[in-house]
Amino acid sequence: MSWIVFDDIFFILKEGINPLTLYSRADLFPSLEEHAAQGGMRIILDTPFQLVPESLYDEKSGLNLLQAILPYPGYGESAVRTETWPSTYSKIIYYLPAPFGPYHASETLHWMTCLAAYAQAWFDRHHTGLFTLRIQDTMYNLVQVNKVLKEASKLRLPSPDDSTYFTLKLVEKYRSHQQAFKVWTNDPSTAHLRILKKFVPEVSLLQPPGPEMIKEIIQGACGS
């Protein structure tokens, strides 16, 4: 059973349960309490993160690197988690929030790790481009240029129409590569796709839409 925990919502991915259901974050810990005794629990978190080249990482530096972006959250070294992205020679560093500690998950993963694994097959075919996924009012982005990962970011969207603006701002940062740039997005808005296609040579729409995309990412990239 996988628990995918975002800022204000969460999903439970359980074999045989379909479709994936969205829950309020207020129900998270009572639900974890109920299922913790069953064992085999995986928690996939969307906590703040730091991405560093694998060659620059050592275990002693993990806490310091994370504290550079999160100076006051009150976590210790035992809460720091790291995962390797082998295809990009990168390490993602994040922390396990204290309320999750008592549930003794058999595995914790960061949501960006799942996205990176899922997007890799697309990046293998499109060496320069942007993979962008919107979940409610948050946009997750991975940018690769000439087979090199340039950034992994998370953006809050103030309004429902901001996907287009922020996507184009990301593309603009790499305008010297714009002729080769591709975009893979899950925002199905007709206006969004039409505007992107004016500036980007190739735009593809992720399928399936909505929560089922989350299920596909978890099952395809991080196991069932």
PyMOL commands that set and color helices and strands:
alter all, ss='L'
color gray80, all
select helices_A, chain A and resi 25-38+54-56+59-67+77-79+98-103+111-125+162-172+175-180+190-199+211-221
alter helices_A, ss='H'
color red, helices_A
select strands_A, chain A and resi 2-5+9-13+22-24+42-45+49-53+80-85+90-95+107-110+129-135+138-145+148-156+182-185+202-205
alter strands_A, ss='S'
color yellow, strands_A
deselect
rebuild
show_as cartoon
